Amino acid sequence: MVDGQVVRCLVCPSTELYVRKDMPQRLGVGIVVIGLALSCVAWYGHHVVATFVILFGTALCDAVLYLFMGNVLQCYRCQAQYRGVQGLASHAPFNLETHERHRQQAARMAEARPVAVRQRDLQSS
Protein backbone atom coordinates (compact mmCIF):
# COMPACT_ATOMS: atom_id res chain seq x y z
CA MET A 1 0.00 0.00 0.00
CA VAL A 2 1.25 3.45 -0.94
CA ASP A 3 -0.38 6.43 0.79
CA GLY A 4 -3.42 4.31 1.68
CA GLN A 5 -3.83 3.12 -1.92
CA VAL A 6 -3.58 -0.52 -2.91
CA VAL A 7 -1.11 -0.77 -5.80
CA ARG A 8 -0.60 -4.54 -5.67
CA CYS A 9 -2.49 -7.45 -4.21
CA LEU A 10 -1.69 -8.08 -0.57
CA VAL A 11 -2.42 -11.80 -0.96
CA CYS A 12 -0.43 -12.58 -4.11
CA PRO A 13 2.29 -10.55 -5.87
CA SER A 14 0.00 -9.40 -8.73
CA THR A 15 -0.21 -5.74 -9.65
CA GLU A 16 -3.17 -6.29 -11.96
CA LEU A 17 -6.27 -5.10 -10.14
CA TYR A 18 -9.62 -3.88 -11.44
CA VAL A 19 -12.59 -1.92 -10.14
CA ARG A 20 -16.10 -3.36 -10.20
CA LYS A 21 -19.42 -2.73 -8.50
CA ASP A 22 -19.75 -4.32 -5.08
CA MET A 23 -23.06 -5.94 -5.96
CA PRO A 24 -23.50 -9.69 -5.69
CA GLN A 25 -23.96 -11.05 -9.19
CA ARG A 26 -26.57 -13.55 -7.99
CA LEU A 27 -28.70 -10.72 -6.62
CA GLY A 28 -28.76 -8.89 -9.96
CA VAL A 29 -29.51 -12.04 -11.93
CA GLY A 30 -32.13 -13.08 -9.36
CA ILE A 31 -33.96 -9.76 -9.69
CA VAL A 32 -34.03 -10.08 -13.49
CA VAL A 33 -35.18 -13.73 -13.39
CA ILE A 34 -37.98 -12.99 -10.90
CA GLY A 35 -39.11 -10.02 -12.99
CA LEU A 36 -39.10 -12.14 -16.13
CA ALA A 37 -41.09 -14.92 -14.45
CA LEU A 38 -43.67 -12.51 -13.06
CA SER A 39 -44.03 -10.73 -16.39
CA CYS A 40 -44.56 -14.09 -18.13
CA VAL A 41 -47.37 -14.89 -15.69
CA ALA A 42 -48.94 -11.47 -16.34
CA TRP A 43 -48.54 -11.90 -20.11
CA TYR A 44 -50.18 -15.35 -19.92
CA GLY A 45 -53.11 -13.74 -18.11
CA HIS A 46 -53.42 -11.14 -20.91
CA HIS A 47 -52.45 -8.29 -18.59
CA VAL A 48 -50.29 -6.36 -21.04
CA VAL A 49 -49.95 -3.22 -18.92
CA ALA A 50 -49.00 -5.26 -15.83
CA THR A 51 -46.43 -7.14 -17.89
CA PHE A 52 -44.63 -3.96 -18.87
CA VAL A 53 -44.98 -2.43 -15.40
CA ILE A 54 -43.28 -5.51 -13.96
CA LEU A 55 -40.50 -5.44 -16.58
CA PHE A 56 -39.80 -1.72 -16.19
CA GLY A 57 -40.09 -1.97 -12.40
CA THR A 58 -37.56 -4.76 -12.35
CA ALA A 59 -35.18 -2.79 -14.56
CA LEU A 60 -35.61 0.28 -12.34
CA CYS A 61 -34.97 -1.75 -9.18
CA ASP A 62 -31.80 -3.22 -10.69
CA ALA A 63 -30.60 0.22 -11.88
CA VAL A 64 -31.21 1.84 -8.48
CA LEU A 65 -29.28 -0.91 -6.72
CA TYR A 66 -26.44 -0.50 -9.23
CA LEU A 67 -26.29 3.26 -8.62
CA PHE A 68 -26.22 2.99 -4.83
CA MET A 69 -23.78 0.09 -4.54
CA GLY A 70 -20.17 1.04 -3.87
CA ASN A 71 -17.10 -0.09 -5.76
CA VAL A 72 -14.63 -2.78 -4.85
CA LEU A 73 -11.05 -3.40 -5.99
CA GLN A 74 -10.43 -7.00 -7.07
CA CYS A 75 -7.33 -8.96 -8.05
CA TYR A 76 -7.38 -10.81 -11.38
CA ARG A 77 -5.08 -13.55 -10.12
CA CYS A 78 -6.44 -14.59 -6.72
CA GLN A 79 -9.81 -12.77 -6.69
CA ALA A 80 -8.98 -10.95 -3.42
CA GLN A 81 -11.31 -8.01 -2.81
CA TYR A 82 -10.49 -4.67 -1.18
CA ARG A 83 -13.36 -2.51 0.08
CA GLY A 84 -13.13 1.02 1.37
CA VAL A 85 -9.68 1.74 -0.06
CA GLN A 86 -8.58 5.05 -1.54
CA GLY A 87 -7.57 5.64 -5.14
CA LEU A 88 -10.09 3.43 -6.93
CA ALA A 89 -10.09 5.92 -9.82
CA SER A 90 -6.44 5.08 -10.54
CA HIS A 91 -7.40 1.49 -11.42
CA ALA A 92 -9.03 0.41 -14.67
CA PRO A 93 -12.35 -1.41 -14.92
CA PHE A 94 -12.57 -5.12 -15.75
CA ASN A 95 -10.60 -6.18 -18.84
CA LEU A 96 -11.61 -9.48 -20.41
CA GLU A 97 -8.21 -9.99 -22.07
CA THR A 98 -6.35 -9.71 -18.76
CA HIS A 99 -8.89 -11.95 -17.03
CA GLU A 100 -8.59 -14.59 -19.75
CA ARG A 101 -4.78 -14.52 -19.54
CA HIS A 102 -4.91 -15.20 -15.79
CA ARG A 103 -7.60 -17.87 -16.21
CA GLN A 104 -5.57 -19.71 -18.84
CA GLN A 105 -2.40 -19.45 -16.75
CA ALA A 106 -4.22 -21.00 -13.77
CA ALA A 107 -5.54 -23.80 -16.00
CA ARG A 108 -2.05 -24.53 -17.34
CA MET A 109 -0.62 -24.57 -13.82
CA ALA A 110 -3.32 -26.97 -12.64
CA GLU A 111 -2.69 -29.20 -15.64
CA ALA A 112 1.10 -29.19 -15.19
CA ARG A 113 1.00 -29.90 -11.46
CA PRO A 114 0.02 -33.60 -11.68
CA VAL A 115 2.78 -34.22 -14.25
CA ALA A 116 5.41 -32.77 -11.91
CA VAL A 117 4.10 -34.87 -9.02
CA ARG A 118 4.22 -38.03 -11.18
CA GLN A 119 7.77 -37.27 -12.30
CA ARG A 120 8.86 -36.72 -8.69
CA ASP A 121 7.26 -40.02 -7.67
CA LEU A 122 9.05 -41.84 -10.51
CA GLN A 123 12.41 -40.35 -9.53
CA SER A 124 12.04 -41.26 -5.86
CA SER A 125 11.24 -44.94 -6.56
Backbone as ProteinMPNN parsed JSONL, in Angstrom:
{"seq_chain_A": "MVDGQVVRCLVCPSTELYVRKDMPQRLGVGIVVIGLALSCVAWYGHHVVATFVILFGTALCDAVLYLFMGNVLQCYRCQAQYRGVQGLASHAPFNLETHERHRQQAARMAEARPVAVRQRDLQSS", "coords_chain_A": {"N_chain_A": [[0.843, -1.175, 0.0], [0.53, 2.19, -0.85], [0.499, 5.328, 0.401], [-2.067, 4.821, 1.486], [-3.317, 3.681, -0.678], [-4.059, 0.826, -2.596], [-1.73, -0.765, -4.483], [-0.771, -3.125, -5.332], [-1.707, -6.569, -5.071], [-2.347, -7.755, -1.825], [-2.379, -10.353, -1.112], [-1.375, -12.037, -3.137], [1.443, -11.653, -5.406], [0.536, -10.007, -7.514], [0.079, -7.175, -9.622], [-2.029, -6.469, -11.069], [-5.052, -5.22, -10.914], [-8.566, -4.589, -10.708], [-11.485, -2.458, -10.926], [-14.772, -2.895, -9.793], [-18.373, -3.049, -9.467], [-19.699, -3.393, -6.211], [-21.693, -5.402, -5.972], [-23.541, -8.26, -5.414], [-23.457, -10.738, -7.858], [-25.354, -12.73, -8.14], [-27.583, -11.607, -6.933], [-28.34, -9.532, -8.719], [-28.895, -11.031, -11.058], [-30.893, -12.661, -10.021], [-32.944, -10.796, -9.474], [-33.607, -10.002, -12.081], [-34.447, -12.474, -13.182], [-36.672, -13.122, -11.554], [-38.33, -10.948, -12.165], [-38.721, -11.438, -14.899], [-40.067, -13.917, -14.782], [-42.42, -13.194, -13.371], [-43.475, -11.333, -15.175], [-44.011, -12.996, -17.326], [-46.076, -14.545, -16.282], [-48.014, -12.554, -15.983], [-48.296, -11.814, -18.655], [-49.313, -14.193, -19.73], [-51.782, -14.155, -18.526], [-53.002, -12.225, -20.006], [-52.563, -9.568, -19.277], [-51.407, -6.967, -20.31], [-50.472, -4.363, -19.681], [-49.706, -4.7, -16.991], [-47.663, -6.529, -17.399], [-45.645, -4.989, -18.663], [-45.265, -3.049, -16.698], [-44.188, -4.597, -14.647], [-41.808, -5.484, -15.91], [-40.446, -3.013, -16.44], [-40.347, -2.036, -13.841], [-38.729, -3.924, -12.61], [-36.337, -3.496, -14.023], [-35.839, -0.876, -13.208], [-35.503, -1.22, -10.443], [-33.169, -2.805, -10.419], [-31.388, -0.992, -11.621], [-31.371, 1.108, -9.737], [-30.271, -0.172, -7.497], [-27.736, -0.71, -8.587], [-26.742, 1.897, -8.895], [-26.524, 2.782, -6.238], [-24.821, 1.01, -5.003], [-21.535, 0.49, -3.795], [-18.053, 0.624, -4.92], [-15.586, -1.917, -5.514], [-12.256, -3.126, -5.223], [-10.58, -5.544, -7.057], [-8.533, -8.441, -7.408], [-7.116, -9.853, -10.304], [-5.757, -12.265, -10.341], [-5.934, -13.795, -7.851], [-8.449, -13.219, -6.958], [-8.879, -11.673, -4.69], [-10.52, -9.229, -2.676], [-10.862, -5.733, -2.103], [-12.26, -3.468, -0.05], [-13.421, -0.165, 0.589], [-11.043, 1.248, 0.143], [-8.678, 3.801, -0.781], [-8.215, 5.694, -3.829], [-9.46, 4.362, -5.985], [-10.075, 5.314, -8.487], [-7.715, 5.333, -9.87], [-7.361, 2.845, -10.871], [-8.142, 0.561, -13.514], [-11.267, -0.448, -15.105], [-12.825, -3.745, -15.321], [-11.101, -5.974, -17.482], [-11.431, -8.067, -20.107], [-9.475, -9.424, -21.592], [-7.175, -9.449, -19.932], [-8.232, -10.866, -17.763], [-8.772, -13.339, -19.009], [-6.187, -14.143, -19.672], [-5.081, -14.615, -17.125], [-6.829, -16.624, -16.262], [-6.305, -18.696, -18.089], [-3.618, -19.137, -17.494], [-3.826, -20.128, -14.88], [-5.203, -22.485, -15.438], [-3.308, -23.865, -16.974], [-1.311, -24.186, -15.057], [-2.606, -25.828, -13.2], [-2.942, -28.063, -14.764], [-0.314, -28.805, -15.292], [0.7, -29.448, -12.82], [-0.003, -32.139, -11.825], [1.637, -33.677, -13.525], [4.242, -32.971, -12.76], [4.209, -33.956, -10.161], [3.921, -36.691, -10.657], [6.355, -37.186, -12.013], [8.178, -36.652, -9.971], [7.507, -38.681, -8.203], [8.252, -40.906, -9.723], [11.004, -40.543, -9.885], [11.774, -40.807, -7.239], [11.335, -43.468, -6.691]], "CA_chain_A": [[0.0, 0.0, 0.0], [1.25, 3.448, -0.939], [-0.381, 6.431, 0.789], [-3.421, 4.315, 1.68], [-3.834, 3.12, -1.924], [-3.584, -0.518, -2.909], [-1.105, -0.77, -5.805], [-0.6, -4.541, -5.674], [-2.489, -7.452, -4.213], [-1.686, -8.08, -0.567], [-2.419, -11.801, -0.959], [-0.428, -12.581, -4.112], [2.292, -10.549, -5.875], [0.005, -9.404, -8.73], [-0.207, -5.739, -9.65], [-3.171, -6.288, -11.963], [-6.272, -5.098, -10.141], [-9.618, -3.883, -11.438], [-12.588, -1.921, -10.14], [-16.099, -3.361, -10.197], [-19.417, -2.731, -8.502], [-19.749, -4.319, -5.081], [-23.057, -5.944, -5.957], [-23.497, -9.69, -5.695], [-23.962, -11.055, -9.194], [-26.568, -13.547, -7.993], [-28.698, -10.716, -6.617], [-28.762, -8.892, -9.964], [-29.507, -12.037, -11.926], [-32.133, -13.081, -9.363], [-33.956, -9.758, -9.694], [-34.026, -10.085, -13.486], [-35.182, -13.729, -13.387], [-37.977, -12.993, -10.902], [-39.108, -10.023, -12.986], [-39.096, -12.136, -16.13], [-41.088, -14.924, -14.452], [-43.674, -12.512, -13.06], [-44.031, -10.731, -16.386], [-44.564, -14.091, -18.135], [-47.373, -14.885, -15.692], [-48.937, -11.465, -16.343], [-48.538, -11.901, -20.109], [-50.184, -15.349, -19.916], [-53.115, -13.74, -18.106], [-53.422, -11.143, -20.912], [-52.448, -8.287, -18.588], [-50.293, -6.359, -21.037], [-49.951, -3.22, -18.918], [-49.004, -5.256, -15.826], [-46.433, -7.14, -17.89], [-44.633, -3.961, -18.871], [-44.983, -2.426, -15.401], [-43.278, -5.514, -13.957], [-40.503, -5.442, -16.576], [-39.801, -1.721, -16.193], [-40.087, -1.967, -12.403], [-37.557, -4.757, -12.35], [-35.176, -2.786, -14.557], [-35.614, 0.28, -12.34], [-34.966, -1.749, -9.185], [-31.8, -3.215, -10.695], [-30.603, 0.219, -11.882], [-31.215, 1.842, -8.476], [-29.275, -0.911, -6.718], [-26.443, -0.505, -9.228], [-26.286, 3.26, -8.622], [-26.217, 2.991, -4.832], [-23.783, 0.09, -4.544], [-20.175, 1.035, -3.872], [-17.096, -0.086, -5.763], [-14.626, -2.784, -4.848], [-11.053, -3.402, -5.995], [-10.428, -6.998, -7.068], [-7.332, -8.963, -8.05], [-7.382, -10.807, -11.382], [-5.08, -13.547, -10.125], [-6.439, -14.59, -6.716], [-9.814, -12.766, -6.693], [-8.978, -10.95, -3.417], [-11.31, -8.007, -2.809], [-10.494, -4.667, -1.182], [-13.357, -2.509, 0.078], [-13.125, 1.021, 1.371], [-9.684, 1.742, -0.065], [-8.581, 5.045, -1.544], [-7.572, 5.642, -5.135], [-10.087, 3.429, -6.929], [-10.086, 5.924, -9.82], [-6.438, 5.082, -10.544], [-7.402, 1.491, -11.418], [-9.028, 0.405, -14.669], [-12.355, -1.413, -14.924], [-12.571, -5.121, -15.747], [-10.601, -6.177, -18.84], [-11.61, -9.483, -20.414], [-8.209, -9.993, -22.071], [-6.348, -9.709, -18.755], [-8.888, -11.948, -17.028], [-8.586, -14.591, -19.745], [-4.776, -14.525, -19.54], [-4.914, -15.202, -15.785], [-7.601, -17.868, -16.214], [-5.57, -19.711, -18.836], [-2.402, -19.446, -16.749], [-4.218, -21.0, -13.77], [-5.543, -23.796, -16.001], [-2.054, -24.53, -17.339], [-0.625, -24.571, -13.816], [-3.322, -26.97, -12.636], [-2.686, -29.201, -15.642], [1.096, -29.186, -15.191], [1.005, -29.895, -11.46], [0.023, -33.6, -11.681], [2.785, -34.225, -14.252], [5.407, -32.772, -11.907], [4.1, -34.873, -9.024], [4.223, -38.031, -11.177], [7.772, -37.271, -12.3], [8.858, -36.719, -8.69], [7.261, -40.022, -7.672], [9.054, -41.842, -10.512], [12.409, -40.349, -9.534], [12.035, -41.26, -5.862], [11.236, -44.935, -6.56]], "C_chain_A": [[0.887, 1.237, 0.0], [0.264, 4.572, -0.659], [-1.834, 5.983, 0.927], [-4.055, 3.721, 0.437], [-3.232, 1.736, -2.15], [-3.024, -0.496, -4.329], [-0.784, -2.185, -6.272], [-1.397, -5.357, -4.676], [-1.695, -7.782, -2.957], [-1.636, -9.586, -0.322], [-1.405, -12.477, -1.877], [0.389, -11.411, -4.674], [1.769, -9.803, -7.104], [-0.224, -7.9, -8.569], [-1.401, -5.438, -10.544], [-4.47, -6.39, -11.153], [-7.299, -4.352, -10.973], [-10.729, -3.454, -10.486], [-13.9, -2.461, -10.697], [-17.101, -2.937, -9.134], [-19.446, -3.805, -7.424], [-21.168, -4.839, -4.9], [-22.964, -7.442, -6.26], [-24.158, -10.009, -7.033], [-25.257, -11.858, -9.109], [-27.79, -12.683, -7.68], [-29.232, -10.056, -7.882], [-29.459, -9.854, -10.9], [-30.837, -12.504, -11.338], [-33.26, -12.08, -9.572], [-34.497, -9.853, -11.118], [-34.858, -11.341, -13.736], [-36.576, -13.664, -12.758], [-38.881, -12.06, -11.703], [-39.588, -10.662, -14.273], [-40.208, -13.148, -15.857], [-42.445, -14.268, -14.157], [-44.305, -11.872, -14.291], [-44.602, -11.801, -17.319], [-45.944, -14.511, -17.613], [-48.404, -13.819, -16.062], [-49.275, -11.515, -17.831], [-49.498, -13.05, -20.414], [-51.624, -15.01, -19.541], [-53.657, -12.577, -18.916], [-53.469, -9.782, -20.219], [-51.224, -7.563, -19.153], [-49.665, -5.215, -20.247], [-49.157, -3.721, -17.701], [-47.684, -5.893, -16.236], [-45.336, -6.105, -18.025], [-44.29, -3.204, -17.594], [-43.987, -3.284, -14.624], [-41.89, -5.447, -14.582], [-39.763, -4.138, -16.301], [-39.494, -1.534, -14.709], [-38.861, -2.765, -12.011], [-36.286, -4.064, -12.826], [-34.832, -1.58, -13.682], [-34.994, -0.152, -11.012], [-33.491, -2.128, -9.346], [-30.905, -1.992, -10.9], [-30.355, 1.014, -10.599], [-30.189, 1.144, -7.592], [-27.873, -0.692, -7.277], [-25.888, 0.88, -8.897], [-25.835, 3.439, -7.179], [-25.169, 2.037, -4.268], [-22.422, 0.746, -4.721], [-19.311, 0.227, -4.824], [-16.169, -0.919, -4.904], [-13.45, -2.994, -5.792], [-10.798, -4.898, -5.908], [-9.193, -7.397, -7.859], [-7.731, -9.965, -9.13], [-6.879, -12.201, -11.022], [-5.728, -14.392, -9.029], [-7.856, -14.2, -6.297], [-9.984, -12.111, -5.324], [-9.711, -9.634, -3.647], [-10.922, -7.015, -1.723], [-11.605, -3.625, -1.193], [-12.895, -1.326, 0.909], [-11.707, 1.533, 1.237], [-9.713, 3.014, -0.895], [-7.983, 4.776, -2.919], [-8.18, 4.654, -6.109], [-10.074, 3.984, -8.349], [-8.787, 5.669, -10.579], [-6.376, 3.679, -11.151], [-8.43, 1.416, -12.544], [-10.189, -0.528, -14.33], [-11.941, -2.79, -15.454], [-12.146, -5.18, -17.211], [-10.64, -7.671, -19.126], [-10.306, -10.143, -20.863], [-7.291, -10.343, -20.896], [-6.926, -10.854, -17.934], [-8.634, -13.303, -17.692], [-7.137, -15.07, -19.648], [-4.531, -15.186, -18.187], [-5.669, -16.523, -15.662], [-6.856, -18.993, -16.918], [-4.278, -20.107, -18.128], [-2.723, -20.385, -15.585], [-4.567, -22.393, -14.268], [-4.279, -24.563, -16.389], [-1.296, -24.998, -16.112], [-1.292, -25.793, -13.192], [-3.072, -28.224, -13.454], [-1.255, -29.706, -15.488], [1.436, -29.774, -13.829], [0.992, -31.425, -11.327], [1.204, -34.245, -12.407], [4.032, -34.096, -13.396], [5.383, -33.725, -10.713], [4.413, -36.295, -9.476], [5.711, -38.191, -11.445], [8.575, -37.38, -11.005], [8.693, -38.11, -8.085], [8.107, -41.061, -8.404], [10.527, -41.743, -10.142], [12.715, -40.88, -8.136], [11.958, -42.783, -5.737], [12.326, -45.671, -7.273]], "O_chain_A": [[1.863, 1.323, 0.746], [-0.703, 4.75, -1.401], [-2.741, 6.708, 0.519], [-5.21, 3.297, 0.479], [-2.043, 1.516, -1.921], [-3.762, -0.237, -5.279], [-0.553, -2.419, -7.459], [-1.719, -4.895, -3.581], [-0.498, -8.059, -3.031], [-0.93, -10.046, 0.575], [-0.671, -13.372, -1.458], [0.032, -10.26, -4.423], [2.518, -9.022, -7.69], [-0.661, -7.428, -7.52], [-1.744, -4.274, -10.752], [-4.913, -7.472, -10.769], [-6.937, -3.567, -11.85], [-10.892, -4.006, -9.397], [-14.114, -2.482, -11.909], [-16.724, -2.52, -8.039], [-19.24, -4.986, -7.705], [-21.76, -4.731, -3.826], [-22.367, -7.836, -7.262], [-25.287, -9.592, -7.295], [-26.156, -11.675, -9.93], [-28.9, -12.993, -8.112], [-30.443, -10.021, -8.098], [-30.499, -9.528, -11.471], [-31.799, -12.72, -12.074], [-34.401, -12.47, -9.821], [-35.708, -9.791, -11.332], [-35.872, -11.278, -14.431], [-37.552, -14.104, -13.366], [-40.062, -12.35, -11.896], [-40.727, -10.456, -14.69], [-41.178, -13.228, -16.612], [-43.483, -14.728, -14.634], [-45.528, -11.869, -14.436], [-45.574, -11.543, -18.028], [-46.857, -14.793, -18.389], [-49.537, -14.145, -16.414], [-50.421, -11.283, -18.217], [-50.391, -12.911, -21.251], [-52.569, -15.508, -20.154], [-54.678, -11.996, -18.548], [-54.313, -8.945, -20.538], [-50.153, -7.554, -18.547], [-48.44, -5.122, -20.164], [-48.068, -3.222, -17.42], [-46.697, -5.809, -15.505], [-44.218, -6.316, -17.554], [-43.153, -2.763, -17.421], [-43.054, -2.761, -14.015], [-40.895, -5.361, -13.862], [-38.579, -4.158, -15.964], [-38.479, -0.931, -14.362], [-38.058, -2.333, -11.184], [-35.279, -4.047, -12.118], [-33.656, -1.301, -13.446], [-34.064, 0.488, -10.519], [-32.666, -1.8, -8.493], [-29.78, -1.962, -10.403], [-29.258, 1.535, -10.394], [-29.33, 1.8, -7.002], [-26.925, -0.509, -6.514], [-24.691, 1.021, -8.646], [-24.875, 4.163, -6.915], [-24.681, 2.246, -3.158], [-22.193, 1.472, -5.688], [-19.773, -0.726, -5.451], [-15.992, -0.655, -3.715], [-13.621, -3.035, -7.01], [-10.799, -5.466, -4.816], [-8.852, -6.765, -8.859], [-8.582, -10.825, -8.901], [-7.51, -13.201, -11.365], [-6.036, -15.564, -9.246], [-8.408, -14.795, -5.371], [-11.108, -11.998, -4.835], [-9.544, -8.999, -4.688], [-10.684, -7.392, -0.576], [-11.86, -2.982, -2.211], [-12.079, -1.471, 1.819], [-11.212, 2.198, 2.147], [-10.671, 3.266, -1.627], [-7.329, 3.757, -3.138], [-7.476, 4.151, -6.985], [-10.065, 3.218, -9.313], [-8.759, 5.776, -11.805], [-5.429, 3.363, -11.872], [-9.446, 2.111, -12.529], [-10.106, -1.307, -13.381], [-10.837, -2.961, -15.97], [-12.74, -4.529, -18.071], [-9.958, -8.452, -18.462], [-10.063, -11.306, -20.541], [-6.696, -11.421, -20.875], [-6.185, -11.717, -17.463], [-8.321, -14.286, -17.021], [-6.888, -16.271, -19.551], [-3.847, -16.206, -18.111], [-5.183, -17.448, -15.013], [-6.783, -20.111, -16.408], [-3.885, -21.273, -18.155], [-1.978, -21.332, -15.329], [-4.264, -23.382, -13.6], [-4.187, -25.769, -16.16], [-0.705, -26.077, -16.117], [-0.607, -26.694, -12.708], [-2.998, -29.323, -12.905], [-1.015, -30.912, -15.548], [2.394, -30.54, -13.719], [1.93, -31.969, -10.745], [1.722, -35.263, -11.947], [4.814, -35.044, -13.318], [6.424, -34.239, -10.304], [5.094, -37.033, -8.764], [6.278, -39.238, -11.132], [9.553, -38.125, -10.949], [9.638, -38.656, -7.516], [8.623, -41.991, -7.783], [11.223, -42.757, -10.093], [13.823, -41.356, -7.89], [12.47, -43.339, -4.766], [12.362, -46.901, -7.244]]}, "name": "protein", "num_of_chains": 1, "seq": "MVDGQVVRCLVCPSTELYVRKDMPQRLGVGIVVIGLALSCVAWYGHHVVATFVILFGTALCDAVLYLFMGNVLQCYRCQAQYRGVQGLASHAPFNLETHERHRQQAARMAEARPVAVRQRDLQSS"}
